[in-house]
Amino acid sequence: MNGEANGKVKQRAALWVVVVFLLGASLGSVSGYLFAAHSHADTKPLSDDARRAQKVAVLTRDLNLNADQQKQLDEAIHDAQAKFKAIRDASQPQIDATRAQARERVRSFLTPDQRPKYEAYLLKLDEDRKRNGQQ
């Protein structure tokens, strides 16, 4: 009987070791995820100039560009950025109109209880878009 009780104690001890291990692994995973999400959320988007400088630096290193090539690359990227901005600016009214239409469509089938929650969701979405430099 003493051997049987000793076996049960060992089983319980082994079970506790497994439980503690699983809880530690779970806590570590959640902590890692929260840390990564928090540190990513704190990063601010780079300006066009900073992004361009970063691209020029990477390509200068990877392609071993000389000073003249670096200048030409910087100008090429700058021109492309200006054209991209013009395209975004020209299409932004269409994007805004489409966004507004989609939101009205969703509002049309929501219940009165659901609408305030949807509006809060949209407010957060718009704030996130502004914070990330999107329109």
Summary of the structure (lengths in Angstrom):
residues: 135
radius of gyration: 27.8
end to end distance: 74.9
largest distance: 88.4
contacts: 268
relative contact order: 0.05
helix: 87%
strand: 0%
